[in-house]
């Protein structure tokens, strides 16, 4: 029996462990502190700062299996997923890395040994490709790689290709280099005899596939397109586990490997349909669901909840795509993805324990999203059915098709299918026009442009001193001017800095850079590739001069108070609600803190008060900060430090402790909890199923809230006549109010009875109809309306028109007995609108009862005359 996917994963890692590689865990699939990427889309992402020389690796040889997602930007496979047998959203990238250690010779030898001996792949089915060079870039053919490959494989199996195939680049800029791809021919012997496999390499043949890419990282591409050599040469390899498993297991599709087959079997049981592995719409749907549940499950387990912006929007889009395919192609009209998650957990939970650990939360979030979106789909169908019923045009307008796509999540092919079933077509030209207009708006809204860095030194930069100092004399390491959303800003990297870069939910520092007489405002600080970037209003007149970097003390102080309070809140929640509480997101700003956490029900007001008291007591106790700046991670965990899942930690971590609150954290904190000053929970709400959110205030914001509250209390006391007890006085007011309301209600009932008797006494029998037209002033319009309603219910064949003014506001009420309205086809709302013209008003209601209000009291006389005319006309 061939190896399972899990056994292949294990064998890969064991092979490189034997080759002196450190096996490191996968980085989170959702990237939190890199403004250039939402998701990890390649194995090298977590090592990017090492490649460009901003960070040193503790181990020169590393291997891992990396969770990756490709659904946006340059690497966007989403729309291909399911339609073929090899594209995926989430996939595993097996990789081995050398940071300035071995290079092409060893990388090629390792790959050949593992594939042919470790996995037993047929040498006669293997082809390799190398970079053929590029005259425009002044790059020569990779002779070195060719000579090394010739020691392992025949020259006729070594193929050359250009930049598109054999020069690897992560993006428009950044680390890059020539690469050597390894391809495997999975066709039958008969097919191989007909056509030489090397003719099908890189020709999109579904059975001649790339399994491994060996990247020889040696350049950095600048903004202007030029290449500069990296400080050290590195190896970066990536091998898709799914494709490798297909080759090892000898199946004709990625979706036929054991991992996907077990997930597909779960979908079969839910849909009560069989997967045939064909290109039918239903089989495409099976593949979409089996692929998408991995992306959805891993991202939510990593802490990214579906939302309407950023990475959360991408997850929601993938989730909805899976629901749509299940709905439209597998006829699954109920939530089902949360059930399929169990199969994913069974397949991959052993090697990725977060799937099992977060299972309850992930399933609840998926179920909530499914329920909501299925309701949205139904609304979209209603929209279409309404169009089919109300129009004879037989063409769904392009704007409508786009609205269904944009608002209701309908893929255009689903709209076309439903239209076709109803004998309609879709205006595709109009749809494309609306779609392109939206894309153009998005491009313009988020338009950014980064210039190349001007480097002033090769020294290691971004040395953070901000835990101990708020002002540092320093120099600029590099700078550039960028355009962000149409606004030009300066980006500055310093050799050393006191500025804290946005990370872990804590906002970046603000402050100034002082260069001679020039004072430059720093309005934000972020981290990228392990460098601290200061977002400034302008560049120094002379960037080569030394300067002073000074953090805004007030802003930092307020942020510290909120951050330390967040830790105390986390501890209080676990103490009060249970150990299931885990942080799922946070915002630590200067004016407030926001804390998202796992919990499955609303927290009662009483429990919130208890949690608030626990935090307030910790603040009042004056607990000293215990900070451990560099502690081995295993030691930190052994002392009970909370690690936030979805965060990337190194071997050495910083630990923040306030007695029982112990967390791994790189943020800034108060030296003593008493500095926080106070704590108040402002709100508690739901973010998603199983995730709650608390917003709270501390420090000066808390003090402002307290002062404002005391001022309001003082004003209330004054209004109440300075009673001994405000609470008793308010309770007495409430009792008095209820008694007054009861008296008013009793008075209104008596008034209604009096008006009702008056109207009954003035009913005139006109033969054809009975009527009453009357003006009543200084009575509320609602009272009159209620009375007229009672009258027309009790009286047969009656038209009642009552006019009046209530505190200078004229009104008109029209009531009709039901029988009269039906026989004469009368509509009270039309009559009242006609009469309302005289009082410069408008109104409406039902066929039997309607009311209008207006501005012109003087017009009541003419309205009364008009009412008499209406009665005469209907009576004649």
C-alpha positions in Angstrom: 0.0 0.0 0.0 1.4 3.5 -0.9 2.1 6.1 1.7 -0.7 8.2 3.1 -0.6 11.9 2.9 0.3 12.1 6.6 3.1 9.6 6.2 4.5 11.6 3.2 4.5 14.7 5.4 6.3 12.9 8.2 8.9 11.3 5.9 9.8 14.6 4.3 10.5 16.2 7.7 12.4 13.2 9.0 14.6 13.2 5.9 15.7 16.8 6.4 16.1 16.4 10.2 18.6 13.7 9.3 20.3 16.3 7.1 20.9 18.6 10.1 17.9 20.8 9.5 15.9 22.3 12.3 12.2 21.4 11.9 10.2 24.5 12.7 6.4 24.8 13.0 4.3 26.3 10.3 3.8 30.1 10.6 0.2 31.2 11.0 -1.7 31.2 7.7 -3.1 34.7 8.5 -0.4 37.3 8.7 -1.1 40.0 11.4 1.9 42.3 11.4 3.0 42.6 7.7 1.2 45.3 5.8 2.4 43.8 2.4 0.5 40.5 2.9 -2.8 39.3 4.3 -2.0 35.6 4.1 1.1 33.4 4.0 1.2 32.5 0.3 4.6 30.8 0.1 6.8 28.9 2.5 9.4 31.6 2.4 7.1 34.3 3.9 8.1 33.8 7.5 11.8 34.0 6.5 11.6 37.1 4.3 13.5 39.4 6.7 16.3 36.8 6.8 16.6 36.8 3.0 16.9 40.5 2.7 19.4 40.7 5.5 17.3 42.4 8.2 17.5 39.4 10.6 19.9 36.5 11.3 18.7 33.0 11.5 19.6 31.0 14.6 19.9 27.9 12.5 21.4 27.9 9.0 19.3 24.9 7.9 15.6 24.7 8.4 12.7 22.6 7.1 8.9 22.8 7.6 5.5 22.2 6.2 3.8 25.6 5.8 0.1 26.4 5.7 -0.4 28.6 2.6 -3.4 30.4 1.0 -3.5 31.9 -2.5 -6.7 33.8 -3.1 -5.7 37.4 -3.8 -3.2 39.5 -5.6 -0.6 38.0 -8.0 -1.1 34.5 -6.7 -4.9 34.1 -7.1 -6.2 30.6 -7.8 -9.7 30.9 -6.4 -11.7 30.9 -9.6 -9.8 27.9 -10.9 -10.4 25.8 -7.8 -12.7 22.9 -8.5 -12.8 23.3 -12.3 -9.6 21.4 -12.6 -7.9 18.7 -10.5 -4.9 20.5 -9.2 -5.6 24.1 -8.1 -6.2 24.9 -4.4 -6.9 27.8 -2.1 -5.2 26.4 1.0 -2.3 24.0 0.4 0.7 22.7 2.3 4.1 23.7 1.1 6.9 21.4 2.1 10.2 23.3 2.2 13.8 23.2 3.1 15.9 26.3 3.6 19.5 27.3 3.7 20.4 30.7 5.1 23.9 31.4 3.7 24.9 27.7 4.2 24.6 25.2 1.4 23.5 26.3 -2.1 22.7 24.6 -5.5 24.8 21.4 -5.2 23.3 20.2 -1.9 19.8 21.4 -2.6 19.7 19.5 -5.9 21.3 16.4 -4.3 18.8 16.4 -1.4 15.8 16.7 -3.8 16.9 13.9 -6.0 17.7 11.5 -3.1 14.4 12.2 -1.4 12.2 11.8 -4.5 13.8 8.8 -6.0 14.9 6.9 -2.8 12.7 8.3 -0.1 9.5 8.3 -2.1 10.4 5.8 -4.8 9.4 8.0 -7.7 10.4 6.6 -11.2 13.6 8.3 -12.4 12.5 7.9 -16.0 9.4 10.0 -15.4 11.3 13.0 -13.9 12.2 16.1 -15.9 14.0 19.2 -14.5 14.1 22.8 -15.7 16.7 25.5 -15.3 16.8 29.2 -16.0 17.9 29.9 -19.6 18.9 33.5 -18.9 17.5 36.9 -19.9 19.4 39.4 -22.0 17.1 42.3 -21.0 18.0 41.7 -17.4 21.7 40.9 -18.3 21.3 37.4 -16.7 23.1 34.3 -18.1 21.9 30.7 -18.3 22.2 28.9 -15.0 25.2 26.8 -16.1 26.0 25.8 -12.5 22.6 24.2 -11.9 22.8 22.4 -15.3 26.2 20.9 -14.5 25.0 19.7 -11.1 21.8 18.1 -12.5 23.9 16.2 -15.1 25.4 14.2 -12.3 21.9 12.9 -11.5 19.8 12.8 -14.6 20.3 12.6 -18.4 21.0 15.9 -20.3 17.9 15.2 -22.5 15.8 15.6 -19.3 17.2 19.0 -18.4 15.1 21.7 -20.0 15.6 25.5 -20.1 12.9 28.1 -19.7 12.8 31.9 -19.3 11.9 34.2 -16.5 8.2 33.3 -16.4 8.9 29.7 -15.5 12.4 29.6 -14.0 13.0 32.9 -12.2 11.1 33.0 -8.9 9.8 36.3 -7.4 7.4 36.7 -4.5 6.1 40.0 -5.8 6.9 43.1 -7.8 9.8 43.7 -5.5 11.8 41.7 -2.9 14.0 38.6 -2.8 14.2 36.6 -6.0 16.5 34.3 -8.0 16.7 31.6 -10.7 15.0 28.4 -9.9 15.1 24.7 -10.9 11.7 23.0 -11.1 11.2 19.2 -10.9 8.4 17.8 -13.0 6.8 14.4 -13.0 5.2 12.5 -15.9 2.2 10.6 -14.6 0.8 9.4 -17.9 0.4 5.8 -18.9 3.3 4.0 -20.6 1.2 4.0 -23.8 0.8 7.8 -23.7 4.4 8.3 -22.9 5.4 6.3 -26.0 3.2 8.5 -28.2 4.5 11.8 -26.9 7.9 12.6 -25.3 7.2 14.0 -21.8 9.7 16.9 -22.2 7.4 18.4 -24.8 4.6 18.7 -22.2 6.6 20.3 -19.4 5.1 23.7 -18.5 2.4 23.2 -21.1 -0.4 22.9 -18.6 -0.8 19.2 -19.2 -2.7 17.9 -16.2 -0.6 14.7 -16.0 2.9 16.2 -16.4 3.1 18.2 -13.2 5.6 20.3 -11.3 6.2 18.8 -7.9 9.1 20.7 -6.5 10.7 24.1 -7.1 14.3 24.8 -5.9 14.8 28.5 -5.7 18.4 29.8 -5.6 17.8 33.1 -3.8 20.5 35.5 -4.6 18.9 38.9 -5.7 16.7 41.6 -4.4 14.5 43.4 -7.0 14.1 47.1 -6.4 11.1 49.3 -7.2 12.7 50.4 -10.5 13.0 46.7 -11.6 16.7 46.4 -11.2 18.4 43.6 -9.3 21.0 43.8 -6.6 22.8 40.9 -5.0 21.7 39.8 -1.5 24.2 39.8 1.3 24.1 36.0 1.4 23.0 33.3 -1.0 20.1 31.2 0.2 18.1 28.2 -0.7 14.3 28.3 -0.7 12.5 25.2 -1.9 8.8 24.5 -2.1 7.0 21.3 -2.8 3.2 21.1 -2.8 2.2 18.2 -0.5 -1.0 17.6 -2.5 0.9 17.2 -5.8 3.6 15.1 -4.2 1.0 12.8 -2.6 -0.7 12.4 -6.0 2.6 11.3 -7.6 3.5 9.0 -4.7 0.0 7.4 -4.6 -0.2 7.1 -8.3 -3.6 8.8 -8.7 -4.7 11.0 -11.6 -6.0 13.9 -9.5 -5.0 15.8 -6.4 -8.6 15.2 -5.2 -8.1 11.4 -5.4 -5.4 11.4 -2.7 -6.6 9.9 0.6 -6.8 13.3 2.4 -9.4 14.8 -0.1 -11.2 11.5 -0.6 -12.0 11.2 3.1 -13.4 14.7 3.1 -15.3 14.2 -0.1 -16.9 11.1 1.4 -18.3 13.2 4.2 -19.8 15.6 1.6 -21.3 12.7 -0.3 -23.1 11.6 2.9 -24.5 15.1 3.4 -25.5 15.6 -0.2 -26.7 12.0 -0.7 -24.8 12.1 -4.0 -21.7 10.3 -5.4 -18.5 11.9 -6.5 -17.4 10.5 -9.9 -14.2 12.6 -10.4 -15.5 14.0 -13.7 -15.9 17.5 -15.0 -19.6 17.6 -14.3 -21.0 20.6 -12.3 -21.7 18.4 -9.3 -18.2 17.0 -9.2 -16.8 20.5 -9.5 -18.9 21.3 -6.4 -17.5 18.4 -4.5 -14.0 19.6 -5.2 -14.8 23.2 -4.3 -16.3 22.1 -0.9 -13.4 19.7 -0.1 -10.8 22.4 -0.9 -12.6 25.4 0.6 -13.3 23.7 4.0 -9.5 23.5 4.5 -9.0 27.2 3.9 -12.0 28.2 6.0 -11.1 25.8 8.9 -7.4 26.7 9.1 -8.0 30.5 8.9 -10.7 30.6 11.6 -8.6 28.3 13.8 -5.8 30.7 13.3 -8.0 33.5 14.7 -9.3 35.2 11.6 -13.1 35.5 11.7 -15.2 36.2 8.6 -16.0 39.9 8.1 -16.6 42.5 5.5 -13.1 43.9 5.3 -9.5 42.7 4.8 -8.6 39.1 5.4 -12.0 38.5 7.0 -13.7 39.4 3.8 -11.5 36.9 1.9 -12.5 34.1 4.3 -16.2 35.0 4.0 -15.9 35.0 0.2 -14.3 31.5 0.2 -17.0 30.3 2.6 -19.8 31.7 0.6 -18.4 30.2 -2.6 -18.5 26.8 -1.0 -22.1 27.3 0.2 -23.1 28.5 -3.3 -21.8 25.4 -4.9 -23.4 23.1 -2.4 -26.7 25.0 -2.8 -26.8 25.2 -6.6 -25.0 22.0 -7.7 -25.5 19.6 -4.8 -29.0 20.7 -3.8 -27.9 21.2 -0.2 -30.4 23.7 1.1 -29.3 23.7 4.7 -26.1 24.5 6.6 -23.6 21.6 6.0 -20.0 22.9 6.0 -19.8 22.8 9.8 -20.4 19.1 9.5 -17.7 18.7 6.8 -15.2 20.3 9.2 -15.2 17.1 11.3 -13.7 15.2 8.4 -11.0 17.9 8.0 -10.2 17.6 11.7 -9.9 13.8 11.4 -7.5 14.1 8.5 -5.2 16.9 9.7 -5.8 17.5 13.4 -3.0 15.2 14.5 -0.3 17.3 12.8 -2.1 20.7 13.2 -3.6 20.5 16.7 -5.2 23.9 16.4 -7.9 22.3 14.3 -9.1 20.1 17.2 -8.4 22.7 19.9 -10.5 25.3 18.2 -13.1 22.9 16.8 -16.1 24.1 18.7 -15.4 27.7 17.9 -14.7 27.0 14.2 -17.9 25.0 13.7 -20.1 27.6 15.5 -18.6 30.4 13.3 -19.1 28.4 10.1 -22.7 27.5 11.1 -23.6 31.1 11.8 -22.1 32.2 8.4 -24.0 29.4 6.6 -27.3 30.3 8.2 -26.9 34.0 7.4 -25.8 33.4 3.8 -28.5 30.9 2.9 -31.0 33.5 4.0 -29.3 36.0 1.7 -29.4 33.6 -1.2 -33.1 33.2 -0.7 -33.5 37.0 -0.8 -31.5 37.0 -4.1 -33.8 34.3 -5.5 -36.8 36.3 -4.5 -35.3 39.3 -6.3 -34.9 37.3 -9.5 -38.4 35.7 -9.2 -39.9 39.1 -8.7 -38.1 40.3 -11.9 -39.4 37.3 -13.9 -42.9 37.9 -12.7 -43.0 41.7 -13.3 -41.3 42.1 -16.6 -41.7 40.7 -20.1 -38.2 41.8 -21.2 -36.7 38.3 -20.9 -33.3 39.8 -20.2 -31.9 40.3 -16.7 -30.3 43.8 -16.8 -26.5 43.9 -16.3 -26.9 46.2 -13.3 -29.3 43.7 -11.6 -27.0 40.8 -12.3 -24.1 42.8 -10.7 -26.3 43.7 -7.7 -27.0 40.0 -7.2 -23.2 39.3 -7.5 -22.1 42.1 -5.2 -24.9 42.2 -2.6 -26.3 38.7 -2.5 -23.1 36.7 -3.4 -24.6 35.2 -6.6 -21.9 34.0 -9.0 -22.8 35.2 -12.5 -23.0 31.6 -13.8 -25.7 30.9 -11.1 -27.7 33.9 -12.2 -27.3 32.8 -15.9 -28.5 29.3 -14.9 -31.6 30.5 -13.1 -32.4 32.9 -15.9 -32.0 30.1 -18.5 -34.3 27.8 -16.5 -37.0 30.6 -16.7 -36.5 31.3 -20.4 -34.4 34.4 -19.8 -30.9 35.6 -20.6 -28.5 37.9 -18.8 -27.0 41.2 -20.2 -23.4 40.1 -19.8 -22.0 43.3 -21.4 -23.8 45.4 -18.8 -22.7 43.1 -16.0 -19.0 43.4 -17.1 -19.3 47.2 -17.3 -20.6 47.4 -13.7 -18.0 44.9 -12.5 -15.1 46.8 -14.1 -16.4 50.1 -12.7 -16.3 48.6 -9.2 -12.8 47.3 -9.8 -11.6 50.7 -11.0 -13.1 52.3 -7.9 -11.3 49.8 -5.6 -8.0 50.4 -7.4 -8.3 54.1 -7.1 -9.4 54.0 -3.5 -6.4 51.8 -2.5 -3.8 53.2 -4.9 -0.4 53.0 -3.4 3.1 53.6 -4.7 6.4 52.9 -3.0 9.6 54.3 -4.1 12.9 52.5 -3.7 14.7 52.8 -0.4 17.6 55.1 -0.2 20.1 53.2 2.1 22.6 55.3 4.1 24.2 52.4 6.0 24.7 48.7 6.1 24.4 48.5 9.9 21.7 46.4 11.5 18.9 48.8 12.0 15.6 49.2 14.0 17.2 48.5 17.4 14.2 49.1 19.7 14.9 50.9 22.9 11.4 52.0 23.7 10.9 49.8 26.7 13.3 52.0 28.7 13.6 55.3 26.7 11.1 57.7 25.1 13.9 59.8 23.5 16.9 58.6 21.6 19.7 60.3 19.6 20.0 58.3 16.4 20.6 58.4 12.6 18.6 57.3 9.6 19.4 53.9 8.2 17.2 54.3 5.1 14.2 56.2 3.8 11.8 56.5 0.9 8.8 58.5 -0.1 5.5 56.6 -0.6 2.1 57.4 -1.9 -0.6 55.9 0.3 -4.2 56.3 -0.9 -3.3 59.4 -2.8 -1.3 61.0 0.0 2.5 61.4 -0.1 4.2 60.3 3.1 7.8 59.8 4.2 8.8 56.3 5.5 11.9 56.4 7.7 13.9 53.5 9.3 16.3 54.5 12.1 19.4 52.7 13.4 17.8 52.7 16.9 14.4 54.0 17.9 12.2 54.4 21.0 9.0 54.1 18.7 6.9 51.0 19.2 5.6 49.6 15.9 2.0 48.5 15.7 1.8 44.9 16.7 -0.3 42.4 18.7 -3.3 44.8 18.7 -1.3 47.7 20.1 -1.3 50.8 17.9 2.0 52.3 16.8 3.6 55.2 18.7 3.3 58.8 17.6 5.9 61.6 18.2 8.5 63.7 16.4 11.9 63.6 14.8 14.1 66.6 15.5 16.7 67.3 12.9 18.3 70.7 13.7 15.6 73.3 13.7 13.3 71.0 11.8 10.6 69.2 13.7 9.0 66.3 11.8 5.7 64.8 12.9 5.6 61.0 13.1 1.9 60.0 12.9 2.3 56.2 12.9 4.8 53.4 13.3 4.6 50.0 11.7 6.8 47.0 11.3 7.7 45.3 8.0 10.3 42.7 7.4 11.5 43.0 11.0 12.2 46.7 10.4 10.4 49.6 12.3 9.1 52.1 9.8 8.2 55.6 11.0 5.4 57.2 8.9 6.3 60.9 8.9 4.9 64.1 7.4 8.2 64.9 5.6 11.8 63.9 5.2 14.6 65.8 7.0 16.3 68.4 4.9 19.5 66.5 5.3 18.8 62.8 6.0 22.5 62.1 6.6 22.6 64.2 9.8 21.9 62.8 13.2 18.5 63.4 14.8 16.5 62.9 18.0 13.6 60.6 17.9 11.0 61.4 20.6 7.8 59.5 21.4 4.7 61.4 22.4 4.7 60.6 26.2 0.9 61.2 26.7 -0.1 58.9 23.8 2.3 56.2 24.9 1.1 56.5 28.6 -2.5 56.1 27.6 -1.8 53.1 25.4 0.2 51.4 28.1 -2.6 51.8 30.6 -5.1 50.2 28.2 -2.6 47.4 27.3 -2.0 46.4 30.9 -5.7 46.6 31.6 -6.3 44.2 28.7 -4.1 41.6 30.4 -6.0 42.1 33.7 -9.3 41.8 31.8 -8.2 38.5 30.1 -7.2 37.1 33.5 -10.5 38.2 35.0 -12.5 36.6 32.2 -10.8 33.3 32.6 -11.2 33.4 36.3 -14.9 34.3 36.1 -16.1 32.4 33.0 -13.6 29.5 32.7 -10.4 28.4 31.0 -12.2 28.1 27.6 -11.8 31.9 27.3 -9.0 32.7 24.8 -8.1 36.0 23.2 -9.4 36.2 19.6 -8.3 39.7 18.8 -7.7 43.1 20.4 -7.2 46.8 19.9 -5.1 48.7 22.3 -5.4 52.4 21.5 -4.9 55.6 23.5 -8.6 56.2 24.2 -10.0 52.7 24.7 -9.3 49.0 24.6 -11.2 46.3 22.7 -10.9 42.7 23.6 -12.4 39.8 21.6 -12.5 36.3 23.2 -14.1 32.9 22.9 -17.3 32.5 24.9 -20.6 31.0 23.7 -23.2 33.2 25.4 -24.0 36.7 26.4 -22.4 37.8 29.7 -25.0 38.9 32.2 -24.9 42.5 33.6 -24.2 41.0 37.1 -21.2 39.0 35.8 -19.9 42.0 33.9 -20.0 43.9 37.1 -18.1 41.2 38.9 -15.4 41.1 36.1 -15.1 44.9 36.3 -14.6 44.6 40.1 -11.9 42.0 39.7 -10.0 44.3 37.3 -10.6 47.4 39.5 -9.3 45.6 42.6 -6.1 44.5 40.7 -5.6 48.2 39.7 -6.2 49.4 43.3 -3.8 46.7 44.7 -0.8 48.3 43.0 0.6 45.1 41.5 4.2 45.6 40.3 5.1 44.6 36.7 7.3 41.6 36.4 9.0 41.7 33.0 11.1 38.9 31.6 12.6 40.2 28.3 14.3 37.1 27.0 13.0 33.8 28.4 13.1 30.4 26.6 9.6 29.7 25.3 9.4 26.3 27.0 10.2 27.9 30.4 7.6 30.6 29.8 5.0 28.0 29.0 5.9 26.0 32.1 5.3 29.0 34.3 1.8 29.3 32.8 2.3 32.1 30.3 -0.6 32.4 27.9 0.4 32.1 24.2 -2.0 33.5 21.7 -2.8 31.0 19.0 -2.2 32.3 15.5 0.8 34.3 16.7 4.4 33.4 15.7 6.8 33.1 18.6 10.6 32.5 18.5 12.7 30.3 20.8 13.1 33.3 23.2 10.1 35.3 24.3 9.1 38.3 26.4 6.8 37.5 29.4 4.6 40.1 31.1 3.3 39.2 34.6 0.9 41.0 36.9 0.6 38.3 39.7 -1.8 35.7 38.2 -1.9 37.3 34.8 1.0 35.9 32.8 1.2 36.4 29.0 3.7 36.3 26.2 3.7 39.9 24.9 5.9 42.4 23.1 3.9 45.4 24.0 4.4 48.3 26.4 3.0 48.3 29.9 2.7 50.3 33.1 5.2 49.6 35.9 2.5 49.3 38.4 -1.2 48.6 38.0 -2.1 51.6 40.1 -0.9 53.8 37.1 -3.9 52.5 35.1 -6.1 54.9 37.2 -9.4 53.1 36.8 -11.4 50.7 34.6 -14.9 50.8 33.1 -16.6 48.3 30.8 -18.5 50.3 28.2 -20.1 47.5 26.2 -20.3 43.7 25.7 -21.5 42.3 22.4 -21.2 39.5 19.9 -18.6 39.5 17.1 -19.4 36.1 15.7 -20.9 32.8 17.0 -18.7 31.8 20.0 -16.8 35.1 20.0 -17.7 38.0 22.3 -16.3 41.6 22.5 -15.7 43.9 25.5 -14.9 47.5 25.0 -13.5 49.4 28.0 -11.8 52.6 29.1 -9.0 53.5 31.5 -6.7 56.4 32.4 -7.7 59.9 31.3 -10.6 58.6 29.3 -12.0 56.9 32.4 -11.4 60.1 34.4 -13.3 62.1 31.8 -16.1 59.6 31.9 -16.2 59.8 35.7 -16.2 63.6 35.7 -19.0 63.8 33.1 -21.0 61.2 35.1 -20.6 63.2 38.3 -21.7 66.4 36.5 -24.8 64.7 35.2 -25.6 63.5 38.7 -25.1 67.0 40.1 -27.5 68.4 37.5 -30.1 65.7 38.3 -29.8 66.6 42.0 -30.4 70.2 41.2 -33.5 69.4 39.1 -34.9 67.2 41.8 -34.3 69.9 44.5 -31.3 68.3 46.1 -33.0 65.4 47.7 -31.3 63.3 50.4 -31.5 60.2 48.1 -31.4 60.6 44.4 -32.5 57.0 43.9 -35.5 57.4 46.1 -36.5 60.6 44.4 -36.3 59.0 41.0 -38.4 56.1 42.1 -41.0 58.5 43.4 -40.9 60.3 40.1 -41.5 57.0 38.3 -44.5 56.2 40.5 -45.9 59.7 40.0 -45.4 59.3 36.2 -47.2 56.0 36.1 -50.1 57.5 38.1 -50.2 60.5 35.8 -50.2 58.3 32.7 -53.0 56.3 34.1 -55.0 59.4 34.7 -54.3 60.6 31.1 -55.4 57.2 29.7 -58.6 57.4 31.8 -59.2 60.9 30.6 -58.5 59.9 26.9 -61.0 57.0 27.2 -63.6 59.4 28.5 -62.8 61.9 25.8 -63.0 59.2 23.1 -66.4 58.2 24.5 -67.6 61.8 24.4 -66.4 62.3 20.9 -67.8 59.0 19.8 -71.3 60.0 21.1 -71.0 63.4 19.4 -70.1 61.8 16.1 -72.9 59.2 16.3 -75.4 61.9 17.0 -74.4 63.9 13.9 -74.5 61.0 11.4 -76.6 61.9 8.4 -78.4 59.3 6.3 -78.0 60.4 2.6 -79.8 57.4 1.2 -77.0 55.9 -0.7 -74.5 56.3 2.2 -74.5 57.5 5.8 -71.9 60.2 6.7 -70.5 62.5 9.3 -68.3 65.5 8.7 -67.1 67.4 11.7 -64.3 69.7 13.0 -62.9 69.0 16.5 -60.2 71.3 17.8 -57.9 71.0 20.8 -58.0 67.2 20.8 -55.0 65.0 19.8 -55.1 63.6 16.3 -54.4 60.1 17.5 -57.3 60.2 19.9 -59.6 61.3 17.0 -58.2 58.6 14.7 -58.8 55.9 17.3 -62.4 57.2 17.8 -63.1 57.2 14.1 -61.8 53.6 13.8 -64.2 52.5 16.6 -67.0 54.3 14.8 -66.6 52.8 11.4 -66.3 49.3 12.9 -69.6 49.7 14.7 -71.6 51.5 12.0 -72.7 50.2 8.6 -72.4 52.1 5.3 -70.6 55.0 6.9 -68.1 57.6 5.7 -66.6 59.7 8.5 -64.4 62.7 7.9 -63.1 64.5 11.0 -60.8 67.6 10.9 -59.2 69.6 13.6 -56.0 71.1 15.0 -53.9 69.8 17.8 -51.6 72.6 19.2 -51.7 74.5 15.9 -51.0 71.4 13.9 -53.9 70.6 11.6 -55.0 67.0 10.9 -57.6 65.2 8.9 -58.9 61.6 9.6 -61.0 59.6 7.0 -62.8 56.4 8.0 -64.9 54.1 5.9 -67.1 51.1 6.8 -65.6 48.1 5.2 -68.8 47.2 3.3 -69.0 50.8 1.9 -65.4 50.9 0.7 -65.8 47.6 -1.1 -69.1 48.4 -2.8 -68.1 51.9 -3.9 -64.4 51.0 -4.4 -63.4 53.8 -2.2 -59.9 54.3 -0.6 -59.6 56.3 2.6 -55.9 57.0 2.0 -56.6 58.5 -1.5 -59.4 60.7 0.0 -57.2 61.9 2.9 -54.3 62.8 0.5 -56.8 64.8 -1.6 -58.0 66.7 1.4 -54.5 67.2 2.8 -53.6 69.6 -0.1 -55.6 72.3 1.7 -53.5 72.2 4.8 -50.2 71.8 3.0 -49.8 68.3 4.3 -49.6 64.7 3.4 -50.6 61.4 4.8 -51.8 57.9 4.2 -53.0 54.7 5.7 -55.3 51.8 4.8 -58.3 51.5 2.6 -60.6 51.8 5.6 -58.7 54.3 7.8 -56.2 57.1 6.9 -54.8 60.2 8.5 -52.9 63.3 7.3 -51.1 66.1 9.0 -50.2 69.5 7.7 -48.8 73.0 8.3 -51.6 75.4 7.3 -54.3 75.6 9.9 -56.2 78.2 7.9 -56.8 75.5 5.2 -59.1 73.5 7.5 -62.1 75.6 6.4 -61.6 74.8 2.7 -60.9 71.2 3.6 -64.2 71.0 5.4 -66.0 72.4 2.4 -64.2 69.9 0.2 -65.2 67.1 2.5 -68.9 68.1 2.2 -68.4 68.0 -1.7 -67.0 64.4 -1.5 -70.0 63.3 0.6 -72.5 64.9 -1.9 -70.7 63.2 -4.9 -70.8 59.8 -3.3 -74.4 60.2 -2.1 -75.6 61.2 -5.6 
